Amino acid sequence: MVTRVSRRALTTTRVQAVDGDSCHERRDQLVTEEPMEIRLCGPGQDPVPLVVTMRTPGHDFELAAGFCVTEGVVESPAQIASIAYCLEGQAEQHHNVVTVGLRSTVDLAQLAPRRFVANASCGLCGKITLDDVESSCAPVALGPGVSRSVLVSLPDRLRAAQPLFDATGGLHAAARFDPDGTLVGLREDVGRHNALDKLVGESALHGALPLVESVLLVSGRMSFEIVQKAAVAGIPVLCAVSAPSSLAVAAAERLGQTLVGFLRGPRFNVYAHPERVELAS
C-alpha cells in the first residue's frame, strides 16, 4: 500500500550540494510544514478556535477528526456532523483552517481552557496541567497475539510504503497492520502525533473504531502521547523503531497495551504486556 502524496506536502528549494572538494547547486525537495487551525462549532454556532498545530498538508480532515477523537474533544466520532475548509464569504478557500461541525451545541465554557498551540514535535504543548494530559481512558481490549516473525517484518513494510520519506528523507510515519502483518493504513507527517491522528481520523471517518485487531508501528520513538492516543483508538499492540520514554511504558502498563521498542532487524525489546508476543513463531 502506497498513500497518495499531496502536492502541498512538498516544497522545492535550491541547495548547495557539497561532496568533498566539489560543490554544485541543485534542486531539492523539503517536507512542507505549515500551521493548521482546527475550529469547532455546533448547530447555529459560530466556529471557535480549538487548536493550531504545525503539520504537513494532506489528509487534513482526517487530522482534524483524529485530533478531536484522541484528545477527547468528542466522545464518539458519531458526534462529528461535518468537516470543511474555512470560507470567508465568497473569498478564496482557506486550506489552513478546518472547521469541525458537531451534531450538538459546543460548550464554550468547557472548551476555552483546552485551546492551545501544538508544535510538530510535541502535541502536548500548552496543556494546562498534567491532569489534562491524563485524559480518562479505559484499558484496551485483549486483542490479538502477534508472532515474532511478523513483528520483525514490520519496519521494512513501513519503509516500503513511505512516499513522502522517499521524496524528502525527513518526517514521521504511523502505520496500522493486521496481526498477520498486512498493511492496512499509513500516514506521514512532520509531527509524529499528527501522523497518528491522521491514521486514527481515517478510521474514525469510516466508522472503524475501536481498532482492537490492530498493530501500530511508528517510525520514531514511542512517547506518552502516542500511547494515550492509541489507547483512545483501542489499539492493543504498539511498536516503535526507536526507544520509548519512561512515561510511555508506564502508560502502556496501565492501559493494557503491549509496547515494543527498538524494533530493528531481528531484535526488539518488549517493555509492557509481553503476553501478546508469540516468540515461538
SEKOL-145093 format. One record per residue (C-alpha): x, y, z; residue in one letter. Coordinates in steps of 0.5 Angstrom, whole numbers. Example, Ala and Ser with C-alpha at 12.3 -4.5 7.8 and 13.67 -1.06 7.14 Angstrom:
<sites>
+-------+-------+-------+------+
:     x :     y :     z : code :
+-------+-------+-------+------+
:    25 :    -9 :    16 :    A :
:    27 :    -2 :    14 :    S :
+-------+-------+-------+------+
</sites>
This chain:
<sites>
+-------+-------+-------+------+
:     x :     y :     z : code :
+-------+-------+-------+------+
:     0 :     0 :     0 :    M :
:     3 :     7 :    -2 :    V :
:    -1 :    13 :     0 :    T :
:    -2 :    19 :    -5 :    R :
:     2 :    25 :    -4 :    V :
:    -1 :    32 :    -3 :    S :
:     3 :    37 :    -8 :    R :
:     2 :    42 :    -2 :    R :
:     6 :    37 :     2 :    A :
:    13 :    38 :    -2 :    L :
:    17 :    45 :    -2 :    T :
:    22 :    45 :    -8 :    T :
:    28 :    49 :    -6 :    T :
:    35 :    50 :    -9 :    R :
:    41 :    48 :    -5 :    V :
:    49 :    48 :    -5 :    Q :
:    51 :    41 :    -5 :    A :
:    58 :    39 :    -2 :    V :
:    61 :    33 :    -3 :    D :
:    69 :    33 :    -1 :    G :
:    72 :    38 :    -5 :    D :
:    66 :    39 :   -10 :    S :
:    60 :    44 :   -10 :    C :
:    54 :    45 :   -14 :    H :
:    48 :    48 :   -14 :    E :
:    42 :    43 :   -15 :    R :
:    34 :    43 :   -13 :    R :
:    32 :    39 :    -7 :    D :
:    25 :    38 :    -4 :    Q :
:    23 :    39 :     3 :    L :
:    17 :    37 :     7 :    V :
:    12 :    42 :     8 :    T :
:    11 :    45 :    15 :    E :
:     5 :    49 :    16 :    E :
:     0 :    51 :    21 :    P :
:    -7 :    49 :    21 :    M :
:   -12 :    52 :    26 :    E :
:   -18 :    47 :    28 :    I :
:   -24 :    50 :    29 :    R :
:   -30 :    48 :    33 :    L :
:   -38 :    49 :    32 :    C :
:   -45 :    46 :    34 :    G :
:   -51 :    48 :    30 :    P :
:   -53 :    55 :    30 :    G :
:   -46 :    57 :    33 :    Q :
:   -40 :    61 :    30 :    D :
:   -34 :    57 :    30 :    P :
:   -29 :    58 :    35 :    V :
:   -21 :    56 :    35 :    P :
:   -19 :    50 :    38 :    L :
:   -12 :    49 :    37 :    V :
:    -7 :    51 :    32 :    V :
:    -2 :    45 :    30 :    T :
:     4 :    45 :    26 :    M :
:     3 :    40 :    20 :    R :
:     5 :    37 :    13 :    T :
:    -1 :    39 :     9 :    P :
:    -5 :    33 :     6 :    G :
:   -11 :    29 :    10 :    H :
:   -13 :    35 :    14 :    D :
:   -20 :    33 :    15 :    F :
:   -17 :    26 :    18 :    E :
:   -12 :    30 :    22 :    L :
:   -18 :    34 :    25 :    A :
:   -22 :    28 :    26 :    A :
:   -17 :    24 :    29 :    G :
:   -15 :    30 :    34 :    F :
:   -22 :    31 :    36 :    C :
:   -22 :    24 :    38 :    V :
:   -16 :    22 :    41 :    T :
:   -16 :    29 :    45 :    E :
:   -23 :    27 :    48 :    G :
:   -26 :    33 :    45 :    V :
:   -31 :    29 :    42 :    V :
:   -33 :    22 :    46 :    E :
:   -35 :    19 :    39 :    S :
:   -34 :    20 :    32 :    P :
:   -41 :    20 :    31 :    A :
:   -42 :    27 :    34 :    Q :
:   -38 :    30 :    28 :    I :
:   -43 :    32 :    23 :    A :
:   -38 :    36 :    18 :    S :
:   -31 :    38 :    17 :    I :
:   -30 :    43 :    12 :    A :
:   -24 :    48 :    10 :    Y :
:   -26 :    55 :    12 :    C :
:   -29 :    60 :     7 :    L :
:   -29 :    68 :     9 :    E :
:   -35 :    70 :     5 :    G :
:   -34 :    69 :    -3 :    Q :
:   -27 :    69 :    -2 :    A :
:   -22 :    64 :    -3 :    E :
:   -22 :    58 :     1 :    Q :
:   -17 :    58 :     7 :    H :
:   -14 :    51 :     7 :    H :
:   -10 :    52 :    13 :    N :
:   -17 :    53 :    17 :    V :
:   -21 :    47 :    18 :    V :
:   -28 :    47 :    22 :    T :
:   -31 :    41 :    25 :    V :
:   -38 :    42 :    26 :    G :
:   -41 :    38 :    31 :    L :
:   -48 :    35 :    32 :    R :
:   -50 :    38 :    39 :    S :
:   -48 :    45 :    42 :    T :
:   -41 :    46 :    44 :    V :
:   -40 :    48 :    51 :    D :
:   -35 :    54 :    50 :    L :
:   -34 :    55 :    58 :    A :
:   -31 :    48 :    58 :    Q :
:   -28 :    49 :    51 :    L :
:   -24 :    55 :    53 :    A :
:   -19 :    52 :    58 :    P :
:   -17 :    47 :    52 :    R :
:   -15 :    51 :    47 :    R :
:    -7 :    51 :    46 :    F :
:    -2 :    51 :    41 :    V :
:     2 :    45 :    39 :    A :
:     8 :    45 :    35 :    N :
:    11 :    39 :    30 :    A :
:    15 :    35 :    36 :    S :
:    10 :    36 :    42 :    C :
:     3 :    35 :    42 :    G :
:     2 :    37 :    49 :    L :
:     5 :    44 :    49 :    C :
:     0 :    49 :    52 :    G :
:    -4 :    44 :    56 :    K :
:    -5 :    47 :    63 :    I :
:    -3 :    41 :    68 :    T :
:    -1 :    34 :    67 :    L :
:    -8 :    32 :    70 :    D :
:   -10 :    35 :    63 :    D :
:    -6 :    30 :    60 :    V :
:    -8 :    24 :    64 :    E :
:   -15 :    24 :    60 :    S :
:   -20 :    19 :    62 :    S :
:   -18 :    13 :    58 :    C :
:   -20 :     5 :    60 :    A :
:   -15 :     0 :    59 :    P :
:   -16 :    -3 :    52 :    V :
:   -19 :   -10 :    50 :    A :
:   -14 :   -16 :    50 :    L :
:   -14 :   -16 :    42 :    G :
:    -9 :   -21 :    38 :    P :
:    -3 :   -24 :    39 :    G :
:     3 :   -23 :    34 :    V :
:     8 :   -27 :    32 :    S :
:    16 :   -25 :    33 :    R :
:    17 :   -26 :    25 :    S :
:    11 :   -21 :    24 :    V :
:    14 :   -16 :    29 :    L :
:    21 :   -16 :    26 :    V :
:    18 :   -16 :    18 :    S :
:    14 :    -9 :    20 :    L :
:    20 :    -4 :    19 :    P :
:    21 :    -6 :    12 :    D :
:    14 :    -6 :    10 :    R :
:    13 :     1 :    13 :    L :
:    19 :     4 :    10 :    R :
:    17 :     1 :     3 :    A :
:    10 :     5 :     4 :    A :
:    13 :    12 :     5 :    Q :
:    13 :    16 :    -1 :    P :
:    14 :    23 :     3 :    L :
:    20 :    20 :     6 :    F :
:    23 :    18 :     0 :    D :
:    22 :    25 :    -3 :    A :
:    25 :    29 :     3 :    T :
:    28 :    24 :     8 :    G :
:    26 :    27 :    14 :    G :
:    19 :    26 :    17 :    L :
:    15 :    21 :    21 :    H :
:    10 :    16 :    20 :    A :
:     5 :    12 :    23 :    A :
:     2 :     5 :    20 :    A :
:    -3 :     0 :    22 :    R :
:    -2 :    -7 :    21 :    F :
:    -7 :   -13 :    22 :    D :
:    -4 :   -19 :    26 :    P :
:    -1 :   -22 :    20 :    D :
:     3 :   -16 :    18 :    G :
:    -2 :   -14 :    13 :    T :
:    -1 :    -6 :    12 :    L :
:    -8 :    -3 :    13 :    V :
:    -6 :     4 :    13 :    G :
:     0 :     9 :    13 :    L :
:     0 :    17 :    14 :    R :
:     6 :    21 :    14 :    E :
:     7 :    28 :    17 :    D :
:    13 :    33 :    20 :    V :
:     9 :    31 :    27 :    G :
:     9 :    24 :    30 :    R :
:     3 :    26 :    34 :    H :
:     0 :    29 :    27 :    N :
:     1 :    22 :    23 :    A :
:    -2 :    18 :    29 :    L :
:    -8 :    23 :    29 :    D :
:    -9 :    22 :    21 :    K :
:    -9 :    15 :    22 :    L :
:   -14 :    15 :    27 :    V :
:   -18 :    20 :    24 :    G :
:   -18 :    16 :    17 :    E :
:   -21 :    10 :    21 :    S :
:   -26 :    15 :    25 :    A :
:   -29 :    18 :    19 :    L :
:   -30 :    11 :    16 :    H :
:   -34 :     8 :    23 :    G :
:   -28 :     3 :    24 :    A :
:   -26 :     5 :    31 :    L :
:   -24 :     2 :    36 :    P :
:   -18 :    -1 :    33 :    L :
:   -18 :    -7 :    37 :    V :
:   -15 :   -12 :    32 :    E :
:    -9 :    -7 :    30 :    S :
:    -2 :    -7 :    31 :    V :
:     1 :     0 :    31 :    L :
:     8 :     2 :    28 :    L :
:    11 :     9 :    29 :    V :
:    18 :    11 :    25 :    S :
:    21 :    14 :    31 :    G :
:    21 :    14 :    39 :    R :
:    15 :    12 :    43 :    M :
:    12 :    18 :    47 :    S :
:     7 :    18 :    52 :    F :
:     2 :    22 :    48 :    E :
:     3 :    17 :    42 :    I :
:     1 :    11 :    48 :    V :
:    -5 :    15 :    50 :    Q :
:    -8 :    17 :    43 :    K :
:    -7 :    10 :    41 :    A :
:   -11 :     7 :    47 :    A :
:   -17 :    12 :    46 :    V :
:   -17 :     9 :    39 :    A :
:   -17 :     2 :    42 :    G :
:   -10 :     0 :    39 :    I :
:    -7 :    -6 :    44 :    P :
:     0 :    -7 :    41 :    V :
:     5 :    -1 :    40 :    L :
:    11 :    -2 :    36 :    C :
:    17 :     3 :    35 :    A :
:    24 :     3 :    31 :    V :
:    27 :     7 :    37 :    S :
:    26 :     8 :    45 :    A :
:    20 :     9 :    49 :    P :
:    20 :    14 :    54 :    S :
:    19 :    12 :    62 :    S :
:    12 :    15 :    62 :    L :
:    10 :    12 :    55 :    A :
:    12 :     5 :    59 :    V :
:     8 :     7 :    65 :    A :
:     2 :     9 :    61 :    A :
:     2 :     2 :    57 :    A :
:     2 :    -2 :    63 :    E :
:    -4 :     2 :    66 :    R :
:    -7 :     2 :    59 :    L :
:    -6 :    -6 :    58 :    G :
:    -2 :    -5 :    52 :    Q :
:     4 :    -9 :    49 :    T :
:     9 :    -4 :    48 :    L :
:    15 :    -6 :    43 :    V :
:    21 :    -1 :    42 :    G :
:    28 :    -2 :    38 :    F :
:    25 :    -6 :    33 :    L :
:    30 :    -7 :    28 :    R :
:    32 :   -13 :    24 :    G :
:    31 :   -19 :    28 :    P :
:    32 :   -15 :    35 :    R :
:    27 :   -12 :    39 :    F :
:    25 :   -10 :    47 :    N :
:    18 :   -11 :    50 :    V :
:    17 :    -6 :    55 :    Y :
:    10 :    -8 :    57 :    A :
:     5 :   -13 :    57 :    H :
:     9 :   -19 :    53 :    P :
:     4 :   -24 :    53 :    E :
:     1 :   -22 :    46 :    R :
:     8 :   -23 :    43 :    V :
:     9 :   -30 :    41 :    E :
:    16 :   -32 :    41 :    L :
:    16 :   -39 :    38 :    A :
:    13 :   -37 :    31 :    S :
+-------+-------+-------+------+
</sites>
